Amino acid sequence: MTAVVQDGDRFLIARQRDSRRWGLIGGGVEPGEEPHAALQREVREELGVGSEIIRIFGAYGGSLLENVYPNGDHVGYVTVAYLCSLDAAAFALEEDEVLEIQWVNLCELGELDHHEWIDQVLHDAVR
């Protein structure tokens, strides 16, 4: 699940602790959890604020969402992107997962070390 939070021409991105790269807020679905509830949980866990889901606008996978783990396991992920709004502007970041957050437009994103798959997600969000 991926949360896309937009403010005009800017998007909220997060620098992730594990990779040190910029990405979007999101994560996996826990057993028995509904996708929309998983997304809202991930936003609350990572940003410390509630969220409202506006709509789903895409599903993403393929080579840019592949990962090889240290044990040699090769996996491909699929994520569903939701356009969301946040209930508050004061964040309480989950420091185990998120190092910092930043609002960027698409040009500024290109200057940052980020996960390449989010380029397509954010371009689709503005269509």
Steps between C-alpha positions, in 0.01 A plus 500: 500500500631843408371835625537796268447829681481800270494873575467694175796395286691354797506149643596373844797263485694325775866401525497141618733376769577162341602622154571869575308572178190715454168328448132517580321407819360150502558139580352156512165362600491298820314165502125560507536875447301687236716697254355842587552432871859390431574823319354714777697300759825547305444876473429525873803283586745684276374860526306502826185644341169367376407494134200488271502301178373699203532238227711224349673611182733216406667166563874459442748215469763377262877521495525828696325335795728196510739441788773249578546437871836420664400132521458491121120503491381693193150644530274730303261731680167646393360816656168680471527880505242701690460876485466608863456804717643537848304589813776726636812678385709436814689175455647259754732287287563134574877520525547125456369535144508866391803728533335815366218623280490770236251662262629493140374565151581259218809698388643509852441127541727435202790656690465262797614140542158336485337171411445520124156342506349802674560713188220320317273506806532877544461571129180295504377688809499830309308369199 
